Amino acid sequence: MAGWFWFIMLFGLVGVLFGIILNHFLPLFSKQGLVPQGSFGWPILGETLSFLKPHPSNSIGSFLQEHCSRYGKVFTSHLFFSPTVVSCDQELNYFVLQNEDKLFQCSYPKPIHGILGKVSMLVAVNDTHKKLRNVALSLVNTTKSKPEFLNDAERIAIQVLNSWQKKEQVIFCDEARKFAFNVIVKQVVGLTPDEPRTTQILQDFLTFMRGLISFPLYIPGTPYARAVQARRRISSTIETIIEERRRNAGAENCSSKRSDFLEILLCVDTLSEDEKVSFVLDSLLGGYETTFLLTSMVVYFLAQSKVALEQLKLEHQGIRKVKDKDEYLNWEDYKKMVFTQHVINEALRSGNIVKFVHRKALKDVKFKDYVIPAGWKVLPIFSAVHLDPSIHASAFQFNPWRWLDEDQTCKKFTPFGGGSRCCPGSELGKVEVAFFLHHLIQNYRWSVEDGEEPMAYPYVEFRRGLTLNISNCSR
């Protein structure tokens, strides 16, 4: 025991000395123009806890405010156990995203790899990522305007909204989760909401999501350990579905009508079995988490802007007028939802579902007057650009009309990332949100309970699940 005591004491002393040395010499490097100004904070943990301190997602938070005020929009810190350059500058963010696998590379913390798996598209790099992304883009482009997908999205939206008819209050995030998950699980693996395996996957998925953002301690019973176990169960379920498909498939399978992602994936020879299973899980993750949060964010901001809600209602009433009562929406209807796109874009800009991404420098990178050393982590902060008053006028005001004049350049608006790692399924999510809104705004009025607001942890969540007081427009 005495040996362990002295080992811990020695380890702590080394950590303290390391922190003191870094904090002493970093300003000297900055004066020579080698790295941006900044501070490394505490030994080992650095400033990670301060960086991750919860704050409203429609603000940049006290950490970024204080550091930008002191050091400028680009500064150094010590985050996620690594020396880090933090960028709140649109030019540097764009430079980093456009130089993927050239000067910078995706570099999420190791515990994320433990949950997502080594061949997840989120953490894969180089040729593996390019291969997975090409398959994803092909599937999305094939799917987004298909009547089967559009009809499923609208049908499930109507089912969710019909369940509200005798209610006066709903926990909207739960409803949005139900909608988003049922749409994506049908599209990816062909399961309907009433099948037992759908419920099983959803329960495992909720466990998976809680662990994804938990403290990475693999001890039985911890959220992280439960998440790893949940991923194994989901993977096992997907593998079983794949085996069933293959047993039931005829020789003409690859030329037959393809109803979901999995049916197409079975015919892709460039992916291994592990990659196919991981791809299905990635598709469920992306199609579920982003879509439910975006739906919740739009509903939250519309409750605060009656003028925007009225203009949105007029747009959708105009689309409905030229259709039969029970006729489904189609791709042409979606393309007419111009103001709807402005509302969605503004909710993305204001709410910041994705606050930042993880990258690392592959070599010493010179940008303007400073250098990013090889091996350092780089965090492009999207929310800081989205909420920068010098880029977006009245940046903290929800104003969909700004998109009538502002172009959606990837320098100033990166809600789904950018460059070669921009989310390939973003258009599918927007379609689902637009179709949900089409029926919501024509059938219900709503208000948000006091105290509800989107919080960045840095993942976004409404503390009380976005409680809505609702009333049917026909009452």
C-alpha positions in Angstrom: 0.0 0.0 0.0 2.8 2.4 0.9 4.3 1.8 -2.6 1.0 2.8 -4.3 0.8 5.9 -2.1 4.2 7.1 -3.1 3.4 6.3 -6.8 0.2 8.4 -6.7 2.0 11.2 -5.0 4.8 11.1 -7.6 2.3 11.0 -10.4 0.4 14.0 -9.0 3.7 15.9 -8.6 4.7 15.3 -12.2 1.3 16.4 -13.3 1.5 19.6 -11.3 5.0 20.4 -12.6 3.9 19.6 -16.2 1.0 22.1 -15.8 3.3 24.8 -14.4 5.8 24.4 -17.2 3.2 24.6 -19.9 1.5 27.6 -18.4 4.9 29.3 -18.0 6.2 28.7 -21.5 3.0 28.9 -23.6 2.8 32.7 -23.4 6.5 32.9 -24.5 5.7 30.8 -27.5 2.7 33.1 -28.2 4.9 36.2 -28.2 7.1 34.6 -30.8 4.0 33.9 -33.0 4.3 30.1 -32.7 0.9 29.3 -31.2 -2.1 31.4 -30.3 -2.4 32.9 -26.9 -4.2 31.0 -24.2 -3.8 29.0 -20.9 -3.7 25.3 -20.1 -5.5 25.4 -16.8 -5.2 22.5 -14.3 -2.7 19.6 -14.9 -4.1 16.6 -16.8 -7.7 17.8 -16.9 -6.8 21.2 -18.2 -9.9 23.3 -18.8 -12.1 20.5 -19.9 -14.7 20.8 -17.1 -15.0 24.5 -17.7 -15.4 24.0 -21.4 -18.1 21.4 -20.9 -20.1 23.5 -18.4 -23.8 23.4 -19.4 -25.2 26.6 -21.0 -28.1 27.6 -23.2 -27.4 26.3 -26.7 -28.5 29.6 -28.2 -25.5 31.2 -26.5 -21.8 30.5 -26.7 -21.4 30.0 -22.9 -19.2 31.7 -20.3 -16.1 29.7 -21.2 -15.9 30.9 -24.8 -17.1 34.4 -23.9 -14.3 34.9 -21.3 -11.5 33.3 -23.5 -12.5 35.1 -26.7 -12.6 38.4 -24.7 -9.2 37.7 -23.3 -7.3 36.0 -26.1 -9.3 36.6 -29.3 -11.4 34.2 -31.5 -8.5 31.7 -31.7 -6.8 30.6 -28.5 -5.1 27.6 -26.9 -6.3 25.5 -24.1 -5.9 21.9 -22.8 -9.0 19.9 -23.5 -9.9 16.2 -23.6 -6.3 15.4 -22.3 -4.7 17.2 -25.2 -3.2 20.6 -26.0 -5.8 22.3 -28.1 -6.4 25.2 -30.4 -10.0 26.4 -30.1 -11.4 28.3 -33.1 -14.3 30.7 -32.9 -13.2 32.2 -36.2 -15.1 31.4 -39.4 -12.0 31.5 -41.6 -10.0 29.0 -39.6 -13.1 26.8 -39.1 -13.5 26.7 -42.9 -9.8 26.1 -43.4 -9.8 23.1 -41.0 -13.0 21.5 -42.5 -11.7 21.9 -46.1 -8.4 20.3 -45.4 -9.7 17.0 -44.0 -7.0 14.2 -44.3 -4.6 16.7 -45.8 -3.6 18.9 -42.8 -6.2 17.8 -40.3 -7.9 14.5 -39.3 -11.0 13.5 -37.4 -9.9 12.8 -33.8 -12.7 12.0 -31.4 -11.8 10.9 -27.8 -11.0 7.2 -27.5 -14.0 6.3 -25.4 -16.3 7.4 -28.3 -14.6 4.7 -30.4 -15.3 2.2 -27.7 -19.1 2.8 -28.0 -19.4 3.5 -31.8 -17.0 0.9 -33.0 -13.8 1.2 -35.0 -15.6 1.3 -38.4 -18.2 3.9 -37.5 -18.4 6.6 -40.1 -18.2 9.2 -37.3 -14.7 8.1 -36.3 -13.3 6.3 -39.4 -10.7 8.2 -41.4 -9.0 8.1 -44.8 -10.2 5.5 -47.3 -12.6 3.7 -44.9 -14.5 7.0 -44.3 -14.6 7.8 -48.0 -16.0 4.4 -48.8 -18.7 4.6 -46.1 -19.6 8.1 -47.0 -20.0 7.3 -50.7 -22.4 4.5 -49.8 -24.3 6.9 -47.5 -24.6 9.7 -50.2 -25.8 7.1 -52.8 -28.5 5.9 -50.4 -29.7 9.4 -49.4 -29.9 10.6 -53.0 -31.9 7.5 -53.9 -34.2 7.8 -50.9 -35.0 11.5 -50.3 -37.6 11.9 -53.1 -38.9 8.3 -53.0 -42.7 8.2 -52.5 -42.2 5.3 -50.0 -40.0 7.3 -47.7 -42.1 10.5 -48.1 -45.4 8.6 -47.4 -43.9 6.8 -44.4 -42.6 10.1 -42.9 -46.0 11.8 -43.3 -48.0 8.7 -42.1 -46.0 8.4 -38.9 -46.2 12.2 -38.3 -50.0 12.0 -38.5 -50.1 9.0 -36.2 -48.1 10.8 -33.5 -50.2 14.0 -33.8 -53.5 12.0 -33.7 -52.4 10.6 -30.4 -52.6 14.1 -28.9 -56.3 14.7 -29.6 -57.4 14.3 -26.0 -54.3 15.8 -24.4 -53.7 19.3 -23.0 -50.0 18.8 -22.4 -47.2 16.7 -24.0 -43.5 16.2 -23.4 -42.5 17.1 -26.9 -39.1 15.6 -26.9 -40.6 12.2 -26.2 -43.0 12.7 -29.1 -40.3 13.9 -31.5 -38.1 10.9 -30.5 -41.0 8.5 -31.3 -41.6 10.2 -34.7 -37.9 10.3 -35.7 -37.1 6.8 -34.6 -40.1 5.2 -36.2 -39.3 6.9 -39.5 -35.6 6.0 -39.6 -36.0 2.4 -38.3 -38.6 1.8 -41.1 -36.4 3.3 -43.7 -33.2 1.6 -42.6 -34.2 -1.9 -41.6 -37.9 -2.0 -42.7 -39.4 -2.4 -39.1 -42.8 -0.9 -38.3 -43.6 0.9 -35.0 -45.7 -2.0 -33.7 -43.1 -4.7 -34.1 -41.4 -6.0 -30.9 -37.9 -5.5 -32.3 -38.6 -1.8 -32.9 -39.3 -1.3 -29.2 -36.3 -3.4 -28.3 -34.0 -1.4 -30.5 -35.4 1.9 -29.2 -34.8 1.0 -25.6 -31.3 -0.1 -26.3 -30.8 3.0 -28.4 -31.8 5.3 -25.4 -29.3 3.4 -23.2 -26.7 3.8 -26.0 -27.3 7.6 -26.3 -27.0 8.2 -22.5 -23.7 6.4 -22.4 -22.3 8.1 -25.4 -22.1 11.4 -23.5 -21.3 9.9 -20.1 -18.0 9.7 -18.1 -15.9 6.9 -19.9 -15.6 4.5 -17.0 -16.1 0.8 -18.0 -17.3 -0.6 -14.8 -20.5 -2.8 -14.8 -23.5 -0.7 -14.1 -22.1 2.7 -15.3 -23.8 4.5 -18.2 -20.7 4.0 -20.3 -20.6 0.2 -19.7 -24.3 -0.1 -20.3 -23.9 1.8 -23.6 -21.2 -0.6 -24.8 -23.5 -3.5 -24.0 -26.5 -1.8 -25.7 -24.5 -1.4 -28.8 -23.6 -5.1 -28.8 -27.3 -5.9 -28.5 -28.3 -3.6 -31.3 -25.5 -5.0 -33.5 -26.7 -8.5 -32.7 -30.3 -7.6 -33.6 -29.1 -6.1 -36.9 -27.0 -9.2 -37.7 -30.1 -11.4 -37.1 -32.2 -9.2 -39.5 -29.4 -9.4 -42.1 -29.3 -13.2 -41.8 -33.1 -13.4 -42.1 -33.1 -11.2 -45.2 -30.4 -13.4 -46.8 -32.3 -16.6 -46.1 -35.5 -15.2 -47.6 -33.9 -13.5 -50.6 -34.1 -15.1 -54.0 -31.5 -15.0 -56.7 -33.1 -12.0 -58.2 -32.8 -10.0 -54.9 -30.4 -7.3 -56.1 -32.5 -6.4 -59.1 -35.8 -6.4 -57.2 -37.6 -3.5 -55.7 -35.5 -2.0 -52.8 -37.6 -0.8 -49.9 -35.0 0.2 -47.3 -31.3 0.8 -46.8 -30.6 -2.7 -45.6 -31.9 -4.2 -48.8 -29.5 -2.1 -50.8 -26.6 -2.7 -48.4 -26.9 -6.5 -48.9 -25.9 -5.9 -52.5 -22.9 -3.7 -51.8 -19.8 -5.8 -52.2 -17.3 -3.1 -51.2 -18.4 -3.3 -47.5 -17.4 -6.0 -45.0 -20.0 -7.5 -42.7 -18.8 -5.4 -39.8 -19.0 -2.3 -41.9 -22.6 -3.1 -43.0 -23.7 -3.6 -39.4 -21.9 -0.4 -38.3 -23.4 1.5 -41.2 -26.9 0.5 -40.2 -26.2 1.7 -36.6 -24.7 4.9 -37.9 -27.8 5.5 -40.0 -30.1 4.9 -37.1 -28.0 7.2 -34.9 -27.9 10.1 -37.4 -31.5 9.8 -38.5 -32.8 9.6 -35.0 -30.8 12.0 -32.8 -30.4 14.9 -35.3 -34.0 14.8 -36.5 -35.7 14.6 -33.2 -33.6 17.5 -31.9 -34.2 19.6 -35.0 -37.9 19.0 -34.7 -37.9 20.0 -31.0 -35.8 23.1 -31.8 -38.1 24.4 -34.5 -41.2 23.9 -32.3 -39.5 25.7 -29.4 -38.5 28.8 -31.5 -41.8 29.0 -33.3 -43.6 29.2 -29.9 -41.6 32.5 -29.4 -42.3 33.9 -32.8 -46.0 34.2 -33.6 -45.4 36.1 -36.8 -43.1 33.4 -38.2 -45.7 30.8 -37.2 -48.4 32.6 -39.0 -46.4 33.0 -42.2 -45.5 29.3 -42.0 -49.1 28.3 -41.6 -50.1 30.3 -44.7 -47.4 28.5 -46.7 -48.7 25.1 -45.7 -52.3 26.0 -46.1 -51.5 27.1 -49.7 -49.9 23.7 -50.4 -52.8 21.8 -48.9 -55.4 23.8 -50.8 -54.4 22.3 -54.2 -54.4 18.7 -52.9 -57.2 16.3 -52.1 -58.0 15.9 -48.5 -56.2 12.6 -47.9 -53.6 13.0 -50.6 -50.0 12.5 -49.4 -47.3 15.2 -49.8 -44.7 14.6 -52.5 -41.2 15.9 -53.4 -42.7 18.8 -55.5 -44.7 19.9 -52.4 -41.5 19.8 -50.3 -39.7 22.0 -52.8 -42.5 24.6 -52.4 -41.8 24.9 -48.7 -39.5 27.9 -49.1 -40.2 29.7 -45.8 -40.2 26.3 -44.0 -36.5 26.0 -45.1 -35.8 29.4 -43.7 -37.4 28.4 -40.4 -35.4 25.2 -40.2 -32.1 27.0 -41.1 -32.8 29.6 -38.4 -33.5 27.0 -35.8 -30.3 25.2 -36.7 -28.3 28.5 -36.5 -29.9 29.6 -33.3 -30.1 26.3 -31.5 -26.8 24.8 -32.5 -27.4 21.0 -32.3 -23.8 20.4 -33.2 -21.6 22.9 -31.2 -18.1 21.7 -32.4 -16.2 18.8 -33.9 -12.9 17.2 -33.0 -9.9 17.4 -35.3 -6.1 17.1 -34.9 -3.2 18.6 -36.9 -1.4 16.0 -38.9 1.6 18.3 -39.3 2.7 21.8 -38.2 0.1 24.1 -39.8 0.7 27.8 -40.4 -2.5 29.9 -40.5 -2.2 33.7 -40.6 0.3 34.7 -37.9 0.4 31.5 -35.8 1.2 27.9 -36.0 -0.9 24.8 -35.0 1.7 22.2 -33.8 1.5 18.7 -35.2 -0.5 16.3 -33.0 -2.5 19.1 -31.3 -6.3 18.9 -31.1 -8.3 21.5 -33.0 -11.9 22.4 -32.1 -13.8 24.4 -34.7 -16.7 25.9 -32.7 -19.7 26.2 -35.1 -22.0 27.9 -32.5 -19.5 30.8 -32.1 -19.7 31.6 -35.8 -23.5 31.1 -35.9 -24.0 33.6 -33.0 -21.3 36.1 -34.0 -23.0 39.6 -34.4 -20.3 40.6 -36.9 -21.4 37.8 -39.2 -25.2 37.5 -38.5 -27.1 40.7 -37.7 -29.0 40.5 -34.4 -27.4 37.1 -34.0 -29.3 36.2 -30.8 -32.7 36.9 -32.3 -34.7 34.1 -34.0 -35.4 35.6 -37.5 -36.2 33.3 -40.4 -36.4 36.2 -42.8 -32.7 36.7 -42.6 -32.3 33.8 -45.0 -34.1 35.8 -47.7 -30.9 37.8 -48.0 -28.1 35.8 -46.4 -26.5 33.1 -48.5 -25.9 29.7 -46.8 -22.1 29.7 -47.4 -20.2 26.9 -45.6 -18.0 29.6 -44.0 -20.8 31.2 -41.9 -23.3 28.4 -41.6 -22.2 24.8 -40.7 -25.1 23.2 -38.8 -24.1 19.7 -40.1 -20.3 20.2 -40.3 -18.5 20.8 -43.5 -16.0 19.5 -46.1 -15.8 15.8 -46.7 -17.4 15.0 -43.3 -20.6 17.1 -43.8 -23.6 15.0 -42.6 -24.8 13.1 -45.7 -28.3 12.6 -44.4 -29.1 16.2 -43.5 -31.7 16.5 -46.3 -33.6 13.5 -45.1 -34.0 15.1 -41.7 -35.2 18.4 -43.1 -37.8 16.6 -45.2 -39.1 14.8 -42.1 -39.3 18.0 -40.1 -41.1 19.8 -42.9 -43.7 17.1 -43.2 -44.3 17.0 -39.4 -44.7 20.8 -39.3 -47.2 20.6 -42.2 -49.7 18.7 -40.0 -48.7 20.2 -36.7 -49.3 23.9 -37.5 -52.6 23.2 -39.2 -54.0 21.1 -36.3 -52.6 22.4 -33.1 -51.7 25.6 -31.1 -49.0 25.3 -28.5 -47.0 27.2 -25.9 -43.9 26.3 -24.0 -43.8 25.9 -20.3 -41.8 28.6 -18.4 -38.2 27.7 -17.8 -37.8 25.4 -20.9 -34.8 26.1 -23.0 -32.3 24.1 -25.1 -29.1 23.4 -23.1 -25.7 22.4 -24.4 -23.9 19.8 -22.3 -22.3 20.0 -25.1 -25.0 17.6 -26.5 -28.3 19.5 -26.7 -31.1 18.6 -24.4 -34.2 20.3 -22.9 -34.1 19.9 -19.2 -37.7 19.0 -18.8 -38.2 17.4 -22.2 -39.8 20.6 -23.8 -43.2 20.5 -22.1 -45.9 22.0 -24.4 -49.4 23.1 -23.5 -51.5 22.2 -26.6 -54.9 22.8 -27.9 -56.6 21.4 -31.1 -57.4 24.1 -33.6 -60.8 22.5 -34.1 -61.8 23.1 -30.5 
